[in-house]
Amino acid sequence: MNPALSSSWTRQIGGVMRLELKKAFLSKRGWWIYCLALGPIVLTLIHWLVFRSAVFTKSIQSQRHMSHSLGEDSLVFAALFMFYYLRAGIFFGCMGIFSNLFRGEMLEKTLHYYFLTPMRREMLVAGKYLAGLVVALVVWIGGVAVSF
């Protein structure tokens, strides 16, 4: 393979990826994806705040019964991860992220600008896919890490 050809492909993919990352992170259509990813964080914070206020208001004897061990909290997080993240959240979030890559361009009527550039369609699809992958990884891994 010609090295000059492969470097032009990587520059094209990188250019599309940079444009799509800006659009994906700053899009008004993506707010519900952030809500899906950050929803369990809100539940975890509510659990933590209720637990903290209950510990401070109860006596020492009842505090032992109300306290959660690290093992119990790990089981709760594992259940949250399995039932929410793996079964619903990641599926619908990634569906929204990846469908907006081309659908958003069609709704804004800007897809033809990509088609006017001297770029192969495969490079356009690869750049959009990599941008969607980066957005999904940042949003979902960040949500899981903060929730943990």
Order of alpha helices (4+ residues) and beta strands (2+ residues): alpha-alpha-alpha-alpha-alpha-alpha-alpha
